[in-house]
Amino acid sequence: MARASQDTSPISSWEDIRLFLAVARGQSFSAGARTLSTDQSTVSRRVAALEAALGRPLFERTSRGLRMTPYADALLPWAERVETSVRAMEDGARAMEDGVRGTVRIALTNVLAMHVVVPRVLPALLEKYPELRIELITGDDAKDLVQHEADLALRFLTRQGAQMPKGELVARRIASMELGVIAAKSQKKKFSSMQAQALPWVSYAREGVAVPDAAWFEAFGAKRARLQCSSVETQLAAVRAGLGVAVATRAITMIDPDLVPLDTLAVPPLPRIELFIVTRAAIRKVPRFAVVFDALVEALGELSVKASSRR
């Protein structure tokens, strides 16, 4: 493989660096493609072109996937410094905006999106600011705000593990929410008469995602869940259909009339859930991010107060 000319930079753009970082972090062409919102063949072709321009291989293709070469290991810190500078420049440009216009990307769970943000926040917000554009990034995986995977994030943490983000991230605790045993309204009488250990539980479990009620189940010896789901929305749909009961925030009963708490069950106390809104300090006061931030705080804070008032 021929070496690149000494008179010409082999790295021609920020896109080359983004490509290198995406593949290095994902350790595969497919993971890099997902990060860059493209396809695997395109990423593979672009990496080959970059390696040709550099005159050296960046990745070794093995039976177990990609492995970074020593050359790539040496380049990685420099690529990360460039990324930090570019991200800071992007946020600096946003900080000089003087109106509410442009895109705001919000990372949040499906439940919050479907039951709170879409029906309770977005209609008034988008009507008031016609040049505002919202992207909802839904799911239970935490998005990296420092890497600009989102602009704002709504995150749940247990009280024991709740920590305010530091450094270039800023956060505000929106609510401290109670968990409860939730059932379909149509099944309340039936399930209220049963022992908690014998109830048909519908659980939520995902690899790599901490579930706050996992230790709680063990504390009172509940049977293995009848149904296990990898999304909270599916879990609540199963409860709504009468398939069993689940541990969820009591606030869900305020926004879903088909669900009710089973307050008469004899069960150990459940942990509380802290809801945070997180963003980058550099964009906190930028008009488009500030109005969305404040609207989310108001809507979700009110929901917590209403749920607490019904105890």
Summary of the structure (lengths in Angstrom):
residues: 311
radius of gyration: 23.8
end to end distance: 71.2
largest distance: 81.1
contacts: 916
relative contact order: 0.14
helix: 44%
strand: 23%
